[in-house]
Amino acid sequence: MRLHNMLINLLGICVLVSCSSVSPPTAAIQDHQPLAFVHVNVIPMTQSGLIEDQTVVIERGKITRIGPSASIRLPRNASQIDGREKYLIPDW
């Protein structure tokens, strides 16, 4: 749980990084619709290594949920971005 809270605090603004560019759906940003990066690899700043197959939910510009993709429930109206083979890192 401690790691979970640290990741939420550190990943205030996130960037999805890969060989291809992925942009959040414009409607989700404009309408404050929840956005979910699913099956993404998270690179934390609090420890070395990689946390694989995570789901990160952003609501109203803030991360509200983060955890293993198999156990995170998405908001009913969330736009989803498939993060397979992609990486989510803090944008400082």
N, C-alpha and C positions, 0 to 999 in steps of 0.2 A: 504494500500500500504506500510506503514511503517513496519508492521509486515512481509510482503512479502519480503522486502529488508533485514530485519534483519535475516530472516530464510536463505536466499540465502547466506549471509555472514557467518553465523554460521555453516552451514551444508557443509563446504568445502569438507570434506571427510566423507562419511556416512557408517554406518553399518546397515544391515538389521538383526533385531533380532527377533527370535521366538523360539518355541520349536524345530522346524526343521531348518536345515541349508540350506540357499539358496545362491548359488554362481552365479555371473554374467556370462553370456556366454563368454567363452574364446575368441571366434572370435570377439565379440564386443570390448573387451579390446585391443586386438592386432591390430585391424583395425581402431581404434578410431571411431567406429560406435556409434552413440548416444544410450544411455541406459535409459530406463524409468521404474521407480518403480510406478506401477499404483494401485490405491485403497489402498494405504498404510496409516497407522496411524503415524503421525509425533509427536515426543516428542520434543518440543522446549526448548531451554535453556533460553529464554527471558521472559517466563511467565510460570505459573503453568498450569497443565492440559495437554490435548491431543488434537491435531487437526486431526480429522478423515477424511478418504476418500480423501486423497491427491494424486496428481501425482507429482513426482520429476523427472526431465529430466536432465541427465548428458551428456555433450558433451565435448570431449577432456579433461576429468578429472575434469571438473568444472560444478557445478549446474547452468543451464541456465534458468530453469523454475520450478516454484513450485506453486501449487494452487489446488483448488478443482478439483477432477478428471473429473467432468462433464464439466469443462470449459477449460481445458488445451489441446491444440493441440499438438500432437506428431510429431516429425520430421518423414518424410516419411519412412526412413530406420532404425528407432529405434528398437532395441531389447527390448522386454517388459518382466518385471518380475511382476507377480501377487503378490501384497502385501497384499491381503485380510487376515485379522487376524494376520498381522505382524506389526512391529514397526520400524521406521527409527529414529535413534538418532545420534547426532554428535559423532565422534570418536576423542577424544582429545589425 
